[in-house]
Amino acid sequence: MNETAPPHGEDKSFYTIKDLMELLNMSHKSVWSLIMTDEIPHYRIGSRIIRIKSEDFARWLDSKYSKGSINDR
């Protein structure tokens, strides 16, 4: 499994949307779209906070690499 290094060398259990923007080199709108269509597994804390478990993200990323490249939206 590909291990994705957390932004800024931090050891994180959960990522924010901003973290994913940096990791994927995508805009906020593109990452938000992947989350809202349930393409990337995520957890909602209250009505406004979204977190992505690092293990779930790594699995999602591995599945994208096994199918080909990630579409830059």
Buried (B, 14 or more C-beta within 10 A) or exposed (E): EEEBEBBEEEEBEBBBBEBBBBBBEBEEEBBBBBBEEEEBEBEEEEEEEBBBBBEBBBBBBBEBEEEEEBEEE
